Amino acid sequence: MVERRPVLTLLSHLVLVLGVLIVAFPVYLTWVASTQTAREIAQSAPLSLWPGGHGLQTYQLALFGGVGESGSTYPAALPMMGISLVSAMIIALGKISISILSAFAIVYFRFPLRSLVFWMVFVTLMLPVEVRISPTYEVVSNLGLLNTYAGLTVPLIASATATFLFRQFFLTIPDELIEAARMDGAGPMRFFKDMLLPLSATPMAALFVIQFIYGWNQYLWPLLVTTDESMYPIVMGIKRLIAGEVYTDWNVVMAVTLLAMLPPAMVVIGMQKWFVKGLVDTEK
């Protein structure tokens, strides 16, 4: 029986509240700045903690583009968010599909040098991105995939981490289940579709959340493979909005930043139950 200690309970809640305030305060300041004009932000030092009355105009400018207070023309954030959404979905679903099939082959198929193949996949985690990015860019450029969705996503859909996680999960499945499927006449793909996929729902959901955020936050790779502004994702769009410290409409930048946070936040909130269960469920 767990002993109840009111002092420790109060202390733990205070620590949690403090952590929430530390994380949420910058987000609140970003929202406050997005409701003010660029002139008010530049003239107020420190920034006012109370929201202004120009939020509607600022978010309209951020979403659909237009001319800001400084006279600079800002692109619409809505198409850039669409590009980021498509790219993140392709990357997340592609990583899960390739990784679960790779782990299925490594665990359930007997072929020569099976362990070596797995460790060759796993050792790619030790290679930093900078080592692989130049040859990968050359391949994408030679294939004519610059400024395309394929160029943005295909080089990023392989994941040694996801393959390792699915392999470890498949190793926990009892051999009796495999024997029962074999006695029922189920082939490899039927066993995979009817048994492994339903059992893998929670790990797949957890990986989807992680990989969606990974794909949404991509900056370095899109910076290399996109030269056309119509293919810029939202993270690159935020950097493009910052023209300079003097002529930047910071209210628009803050509004676009908050808009860029919404899809990942919605995915995490909507799949929170599956995400936590996929990471900590001991019965998976």
Helices and strands as residue ranges (DSSP letters): H 6-34, H 38-43, H 55-64, E 66-67, E 73-74, H 77-108, H 114-122, G 123-126, H 129-142, H 149-153, G 154-156, H 160-171, H 175-183, H 188-191, I 192-196, H 197-199, H 201-216, H 220-225, G 229-231, H 234-241, H 250-270, H 272-280
